[in-house]
Amino acid sequence: MVEGSTAGVEIFNNTFHGKSGIKFSRISGPVYNFPNVSFVTVRNNHFITDGPSVVFNKVTTQTSSDNIVMTNANATQAGYVATGNTPFAPPAGGVTVGVGKDLTSLAAGIPSTEISDAATAALSDTSMGVAYDTVRHNVIGPNRSPQLRGTTWDIGAYQGEHQSIAPPQKLRVIP
């Protein structure tokens, strides 16, 4: 991109956690030869915060859709907790499971010859869940393989397990 030109930013399928709000202060170019950001689209994100969910500086147009905002207390009550190797992952039947917008077309628009890892990652959930060892005071890697999002997308960084209930077997009618 040429310095001084404009571009847009797509922020999708992330889980953000903040105690008093989520603020993106560097999406305001031109900084470090980045173009001016004329629009930001925020979709399929899970915001866990007790403050404003998203604040952008110096962005002409901001569009948000298919996001879920929860307070820290509500997230904890609903099972979205910061413990384990996958912090804030959806519990079975969580409010973020199966309600995301299918963004396959957005991922398909990423040029695979130039940035194939980004195109592949856009169709998958995260592998970045980590844990903190409070005894040794270091971060423990997740040992987690990303899951493809498939046709039923979740909101947030994780793709939960979509379980279907099997129909009952060997039923009989008792008069």
Backbone hydrogen bonds, N-H to C=O, Kabsch-Sander energy under -0.5 kcal/mol:
donor,donor_aa,acceptor,acceptor_aa,energy
5,S,2,V,-2.4
7,A,36,N,-2.1
9,V,39,F,-2.0
11,I,9,V,-0.5
11,I,41,T,-3.2
12,F,10,E,-0.6
13,N,43,R,-1.4
16,F,14,N,-0.5
16,F,46,H,-3.0
18,G,48,I,-2.6
22,I,52,P,-2.2
24,F,55,V,-2.7
25,S,23,K,-0.8
28,S,26,R,-1.6
29,G,26,R,-0.5
34,F,31,V,-2.2
36,N,5,S,-2.6
38,S,7,A,-2.6
38,S,36,N,-0.8
39,F,7,A,-0.9
40,V,61,T,-2.3
41,T,9,V,-2.7
42,V,63,T,-3.1
43,R,11,I,-2.3
43,R,41,T,-0.5
44,N,65,S,-1.0
46,H,14,N,-2.8
47,F,45,N,-0.6
47,F,68,I,-3.1
48,I,16,F,-3.0
48,I,46,H,-0.6
49,T,47,F,-0.6
49,T,70,M,-2.4
50,D,18,G,-0.6
50,D,19,K,-0.8
55,V,22,I,-0.8
57,N,24,F,-1.0
60,T,37,V,-0.7
61,T,38,S,-1.7
63,T,40,V,-2.7
65,S,42,V,-2.3
68,I,45,N,-2.4
70,M,47,F,-3.0
75,A,71,T,-2.6
76,T,72,N,-2.3
77,Q,73,A,-2.4
78,A,74,N,-2.0
79,G,76,T,-1.4
80,Y,75,A,-2.9
81,V,79,G,-1.1
88,F,81,V,-3.8
89,A,86,T,-1.8
94,G,91,P,-2.4
97,V,94,G,-1.5
99,V,96,T,-0.8
100,G,153,W,-2.3
103,L,101,K,-0.6
107,A,103,L,-2.0
108,A,104,T,-2.5
109,G,105,S,-0.9
109,G,106,L,-0.7
110,I,107,A,-1.5
112,S,110,I,-0.5
114,E,111,P,-0.7
115,I,111,P,-2.4
118,A,115,I,-0.6
119,A,115,I,-1.6
120,T,116,S,-2.4
121,A,117,D,-2.7
122,A,118,A,-2.0
123,L,119,A,-0.5
123,L,120,T,-1.2
124,S,121,A,-1.7
125,D,147,Q,-2.3
126,T,157,A,-1.6
131,A,140,I,-1.8
133,D,131,A,-0.5
133,D,138,N,-3.2
134,T,132,Y,-0.9
137,H,133,D,-1.9
138,N,133,D,-1.0
140,I,131,A,-3.3
149,R,123,L,-3.1
152,T,149,R,-0.6
153,W,151,T,-0.7
155,I,96,T,-2.5
156,G,44,N,-2.8
160,G,158,Y,-0.7
162,H,160,G,-0.6
163,Q,161,E,-0.9
166,A,164,S,-0.5
174,I,172,R,-0.5
